[in-house]
Each structure stands twice: as structure tokens, then as C-alpha cells.
Amino acid sequence: MSRKPRIRSGSGATMHDVARAAGVSAITVSRALNQPQQVSEQLREQVMRAVDALGYVPSRSARTLASARSRTVLVLIPSLGNTVFLDTLAGIETVLDAAGYQMLIGDSRYDAERELKLLRAYLQHRPDGVLLTGLSHAEPVEALLRRHALPAVYMMDLADDGRCCVGFSQEDAGAAITRHLLSRGKRRIGFLGAQLDERVLKRLAGYRAALAEAGLADAALEWLDPAPSSMRMGADMLDAALAARPDCDALFCCNDDLAIGALARCQQLGIAVPERLAVAGFNDLQAAAWCTPSLTTVATPRREIGVRAARALLARLDGGEPETLRADLGFELMLRRSS
């Protein structure tokens, strides 16, 4: 009679060894490791003590063959150095970890070709699904997702084309902060933009729409640089803006990095904020509330986006449907002293 092969780890311990040490069946060990939500906390701790004592390392290839799932999710983000995306990753990890999934993280560095290379490389690990940042991706990326029938959820923005997405309207947020500056009596409102990815360009579109509504559209009040943003860039862009348009009375910066740099330069130059020049940012990073003066900005629900996107993807992997294909989590204006 043939015997079922034992799943062996690099340490030499097998799942059956763990089962004997824990006093449970091999199936229970498998569930405790791969689907922890299906066993009690006490039983999981019992299994984990045996795993630690034996130095057992599960075989991912064996687990994938047995379940037809890798229990991994690919997450493609544009920057690992941006707090916005780190907060989103933290939300994703909370959900995936509780469900027994691991993250494969790809940093595209805002480069479409690099994103495609990352997707091709990570497909070798057979991820069960993918979480993507933004809506605009190269056609070969979308083609690969279709060819591999890979469930996907798009984060940070909203689509009306049937794709599953979790985020908020970048354009509406850009318009809202611009209207706030208008409500404060500002009439020559400049826009400082860096990186110029799709989300920044949508904030710019919202800014333009709000100024057009007020009859104050002025392309000469826009300063755009495709280079990565920084506080130093914000200070330099402020210098350029005031040199070109000394009548500028407010600035909407596409993110808080630029805004904080602009505020610092105003302090150095003795420019009264917000009386002479109002400044607003975007994303409500921690420093926004602590700089001087504290920064008016747009609070974005980036961690909650990660949580909801991960839940939506798991729902699809379990054969169901997410609560909605278009989850609008909204945004909030944080009105502070700089405006």
C-alpha cells in the first residue's frame, strides 16, 4: 500500500512531526498555519509551540500544489519611501495576516516599465491576487492580469468602468481645497506640483475646475516639476513662484512635503502666513499639525484604503463579491493656521 509523502521542511521536521508533538492531526496543523481563522486561538498557540520547538518551516511549493493557492497577494505601489503608501501597506498587512496570507511587495518607483517587469517577475510566485495603486497602468500590465485571470483591486482612486476600486476622488479633493482658499478671500492661487503622477494631475484638474468656476483660471500660476517631491523642492518652488508672480496670495501644494518646505521658506523670508500668503498641502502627514504655522491640508484615509482593498480582494478570492465595486472612502479638509 502506497504511503502519502510527508511534507518536509528545511530543518528535517515534517508536518506529521509537528502534529505528533502538538497532539493533533496533520490536517489541524495545516489549518492552523494556512487558515488560522478556522481554529481556536488556544489550538493555534499549541501548534505554534510545536512548530517553534521543532524548527518546522512549511514548504510553500507543497502547500501551493495541495491547495491550488499560494496564499500570497502581490501589492504594487509606486514608492516605499512615501509615508502615504507605507500607511496603506500597514492596513493591507493587518487584513492579510489575519487571513493567513503573505504580501509580495513591488516598488515601481513611478515607472510603468518597471511595474510591468515586477508583475512578470512576481507571477512566477503564483500570487492569488493583486492590489494595484491608481487606475492608469500600461496595457501589457492589464493584459497579463487578464491572461492569468488574476483578481485585482485598484487603490487610491475611483473608476466607473466595472473595475473593483477603493479610494476617493482625487479631483474632488483638489477642487475642495481650492474652494476653501477662495472662501478665505484668496484670488491669485498658485499650484505647486511635483512627481506629476496620475493622482497629482487629477488634483491639478480639480484645482483648475474650481478656479474656472470662480472666473479666476490662470495657467501662469502653475509650477510643475516631474522630479520627486521634497521639502527642499517646496522651498525652491516658492522662490520661483514669488519671483514670477509676486501678486500670488495663496499656494495649493500637491502634497505636504512641498507645503512644509514652502512654509519653512516663508519663515526664512519673513512672509506672513496666511495674511500675505496662504499655504495648503495634501495627505495630512503627521508633521502637518506640528509645523509652524500648522498646515491646512487634505486628510486621506490611506490606511483604511489598504484595509478595505485587502478585504475586497479576499472576498473575490473566496468566490464572493466585495461589498461594492466602487468604495468611495472620501477625504477631509484639515483647516489649520496656514490658510
Buried (B, 14 or more C-beta within 10 A) or exposed (E): EEEEEEBBBEEEBBBBBBBBBBEBEBEBBBBBBBEBEEBEEEBBEBBBEBBEEBEBEBBBEBBBEEEEBBBBBBBBBBBEEBBBBBBBBEBBBEBBEEBBBBBBBBBBBBEBEBBBEBBEEBBEEBBBBBBBBBBEBEEBBEEBBEEEEBBBBBBBBBEEEEBBBBBBBBBBBBBBBBBBBBEBEBBBBBBBBBBBBBBBBBBBBBBBBBBEEEEBEBEEBBBBBEEBBBBEBBBBBBEEBBEEBEEBBBBBBBBBBBBBBBBBBBEEEEBEBBEEBBBBBBBBBEBBEEBEBBBBBBBBBBBBBBBBBBBBBBBBBEEEEBEEBBBEBEBBBBBBBBB
